[in-house]
Amino acid sequence: MRKAMFVGAHNSGKTTLIQRLHHQKIQSSETQSIEFCDDMIDTPGEYTENRHFYTPLITTSVNAKMIAVIQSATDNRPIFPPGFVTMFQPQAIGIINKIDIATPAEIDYAVGQLREAGIQQIFKVSALTGEAIPTLNDYFAQ
């Protein structure tokens, strides 16, 4: 599996998604600092939401082969500035999480947010229910 760094807003489901991808019991927790989990790097949502923390994200990204940008389908805030992923050297993919509780309009909005951030390849998943997780796992395994 390619080492991926997960970035996204607070409560976007980054940690839950990592737990699901690792076939771990889903436990609600708040990531307080950057955590290295074997083949994945979990970052606090505050690092994405506060531009003062972009430097630690950029620095940590040198340990990753891929950046996984997580957008909650139920979050209607503009989280990522235009071209957000251009600050990273590794390839970036987008993951829309929480599709199980989102409307089609909310999912379309999330797609637009990730496209604006500079992402071409987007996966739509539910970390809670496991919907579309096998497809994402197959992609990471390449």
N, C-alpha and C positions, 0 to 999 in steps of 0.2 A: 504494500500500500504506500502511496506517495504521502509524504509528510505534509499535512495541510494546517494552515493557521486560520482559525475561525474568528471572524470579526463581525460585529453587528451591535445594534443598540441593546440596552438593558431590556431584559424580558423578551428577547427575540427567539429564545430557545436554543442558543448555542450549546450550552452544557447538556441539555436534554438530548439534542441531536447527537452529540458525541457519545453519550451513554447508549443511545439506541444503536449507533454504528458499531460500538464495541460489544453489543449484546449484553449490556449491564442492566441491572435493575434501575428503573427511572426514579431518581430521587431529586426532589426540588432542592436546589442550592443556589447560592449567590456567589459567583466567581469574584473574589476580592483582589486577585493578582493574576498575572500571567501564569498559566499552569501548563506544563509539558506532560502530555499523556501519550507515551509511546510514539505513535505515528501522527498525533494531532496536538495542536497548540490551542488552548482555550484562552481567550482574552476577555477582560471585563468589558461590559457594555459602555461604561463610562469612558473608556479609551477611544471609542468610536464617536461618542456624543460630544466629547470635549477636545477641541483641536489642539489644546496644549499637550495632550497625550499622544499625538500622532508620531512624535519622535520615537517613543518606545515601541509603537507598532511597526514602524519602518525598520528599526533596529532588530526587532524580534523576527521580522519576515525573512531575514537572511538565513534563518534556520529552517525555512519552509520551502517546499517545492511548488506549493500552490496556496493561493489565498481563497478561502471560502467566505464570501460575503453573504451574511444572513440578513434577510428582510422578513419580518413578521408580516403575514398577510393581513393581520388585524391592526397594524400600526399605520395610521394615516399621516404620520409626521414625515417631513423630508429629512431623512437621517444622513444621507451621503451627499456631499457636494458634487457638482458636475465633475466628471473625470476623476473621481476618488481613487480608483484603482491604478491610475497612472503613477502614483507615488511608490508603488511596489514593483520590485523586479520580477518576482515569480508571476506566473499566469494566474488570473483570477477567474473564478466561476461564481455564479450567483445561486443562492438557494432561498426559495420562498418557503417559509415554514408556517405551520398552523393552517394549512389549506382545508383541514377538516372542519374548521369553525368559521371560515371566511366566505363571503359572497363572491360571485364572479367579478363584480366591480372592484372589490377590494384586491383580489388577485391581480386584476389588470393594472391597478394602481401600483402594486408592488413590482410588477414587471417593468413598468415605466420608470420607477425609481432606480431599479438596478441597471436598466439601459442607460439612464442619465449618468449613472456612476461610471459607465464605460464597460459594462459587462455584456458579453455576447451570449455565452452559454448559461442557461438558467434551468435549474431543477425545481420542481414544485413538490413538496413533501409535507408529511405530518410526522414529526418526531414522536408525538404522543401515541398515535395509533399505528405507526409504522408504514403508512401509505407511501408508496414509491421509494422507500428506503432501499430495497434490493437493487433498484436501478442506480441509485447514488453509490451504494457499496461497490457495484460492478465498475463504475467510473473511477472510483478511488483505487481500485485494485489494478487498473491498467498500468 
